[in-house]
Amino acid sequence: MNKIGFATVAASALTAAFLGLAAPALAAPTGPGNAQDTISKLEADGYTVIVNRIGSSPLEQASVVAVRSGQTYSRTDHSGAGDDLSTKLLNKTVYVDVK
């Protein structure tokens, strides 16, 4: 792989990692609402949501304590035309702590 190709792959990986880590914080709903509203909004935005619960109250009565980013899976490969590389987001995970 030539130097330009390596630089392109490295830049794509760094960009994907940065966006993957920053997105859950930006996507977390703010304002009044319950844990179920937050979880539904994140799932509608394409996140796989893993819920960590404290207590046994229903999600409709629980409040969100924290939203943390999880693993983001992407694939970078040739698009088929020339040496162009493309990155495709496969899955993004977020952890929601509720109480």
Helices and strands as residue ranges (DSSP letters): H 3-27, H 35-44, E 48-53, E 64-78, E 85-98
